[in-house]
Amino acid sequence: MSALIPQTMKTDTLKGVSAMLGCIVWALSPPFAWAVLGQATTTYPSNAASVFSAPMFAANDLYTMTAVTIDSGIVIKEFTRPDGLVFAVSWRGPVLPDLSSLLGTYFPVFMQANEEAQATGRRGSPVSVAKDGLVVQASGRRPHFFGYAYVTHLTPSGINIKDVVQ
């Protein structure tokens, strides 16, 4: 009987089933969050054009890590406490992420510390900021940028933050 069914029909049926299964998996996946340091996790719109891949989750009793790749090729990881507050973010990719979006209300602290460093003659990469509880390490050149940021007083006790964000 299968000899009577054209090969293209078999292939088209398999493609349709694969697409349908992919949609079901995507629909049943938990919504993922967009990292904003120091704020509660917020659901990122599922129809956003900037999302390139499905999120990856890892969790333990102290924090949850969510990673997503956006269309620019940047992998952004957010680290949240059990109460949903983002205490750290990290990034790796061909370009720098929008740090004002990732750092949220901590961005002015970052900018001020960066300007102070530049006034003393520090320019370029790597960037190292530790001010008012904000720690930012960033380095790289196109196409290999990487870095992380965390807030010391928001970091759960019992973890080594350097192990978490690296």
Backbone hydrogen bonds, N-H to C=O, Kabsch-Sander energy under -0.5 kcal/mol:
donor,donor_aa,acceptor,acceptor_aa,energy
4,L,1,M,-1.8
5,I,1,M,-0.5
5,I,2,S,-0.7
10,K,6,P,-1.5
11,T,7,Q,-2.4
12,D,8,T,-2.7
13,T,9,M,-2.0
14,L,10,K,-2.1
15,K,11,T,-2.4
16,G,12,D,-2.3
17,V,13,T,-2.4
18,S,14,L,-2.6
19,A,15,K,-2.5
20,M,16,G,-2.3
21,L,17,V,-2.6
22,G,18,S,-2.3
23,C,19,A,-2.1
24,I,20,M,-2.1
25,V,21,L,-2.6
26,W,22,G,-2.4
27,A,23,C,-2.6
28,L,24,I,-2.2
29,S,25,V,-1.0
34,W,42,T,-1.7
35,A,33,A,-0.5
37,L,102,L,-3.1
38,G,86,V,-2.6
39,Q,36,V,-2.0
41,T,84,G,-2.4
42,T,34,W,-0.7
44,Y,32,F,-2.5
48,A,45,P,-1.6
51,V,48,A,-1.1
52,F,69,T,-2.3
53,S,69,T,-1.5
56,M,67,A,-2.2
58,A,65,M,-2.0
60,N,63,Y,-2.2
64,T,80,T,-2.3
65,M,58,A,-3.7
66,T,78,E,-2.3
67,A,56,M,-2.5
68,V,76,I,-2.2
70,I,68,V,-0.5
70,I,74,I,-2.4
71,D,50,S,-2.7
73,G,70,I,-2.8
75,V,92,R,-3.2
76,I,68,V,-2.9
76,I,74,I,-0.7
77,K,90,S,-2.6
78,E,66,T,-2.7
79,F,88,A,-2.7
80,T,64,T,-2.7
80,T,78,E,-0.5
81,R,85,L,-2.6
84,G,81,R,-2.3
86,V,39,Q,-2.7
87,F,79,F,-2.4
87,F,85,L,-0.6
88,A,79,F,-1.4
89,V,149,A,-2.6
90,S,77,K,-2.3
91,W,147,G,-2.6
92,R,75,V,-1.4
93,G,145,F,-2.6
99,L,97,P,-1.4
101,S,98,D,-0.8
102,L,98,D,-1.9
103,L,99,L,-3.0
104,G,100,S,-1.0
106,Y,103,L,-2.4
107,F,104,G,-1.7
110,F,106,Y,-2.1
111,M,107,F,-2.9
112,Q,108,P,-2.5
113,A,109,V,-2.4
114,N,110,F,-2.5
115,E,111,M,-2.6
116,E,112,Q,-2.3
117,A,113,A,-2.0
118,Q,114,N,-2.3
119,A,115,E,-2.0
120,T,116,E,-1.0
121,G,118,Q,-1.5
122,R,117,A,-2.4
123,R,121,G,-0.5
127,V,138,A,-3.4
129,V,136,V,-2.9
131,K,134,L,-2.4
134,L,131,K,-2.5
135,V,150,Y,-2.7
136,V,129,V,-2.5
137,Q,148,Y,-2.5
138,A,127,V,-2.4
139,S,146,F,-2.7
141,R,144,H,-0.9
144,H,141,R,-4.6
145,F,93,G,-3.4
146,F,139,S,-2.3
147,G,91,W,-2.0
148,Y,137,Q,-2.5
149,A,89,V,-2.7
150,Y,135,V,-2.2
151,V,87,F,-1.9
152,T,133,G,-3.0
152,T,150,Y,-0.6
154,L,151,V,-1.1
155,T,151,V,-1.0
155,T,152,T,-0.7
159,I,156,P,-0.9
161,I,159,I,-0.8
163,D,160,N,-0.9
164,V,160,N,-1.6
165,V,161,I,-2.4
166,Q,162,K,-1.0
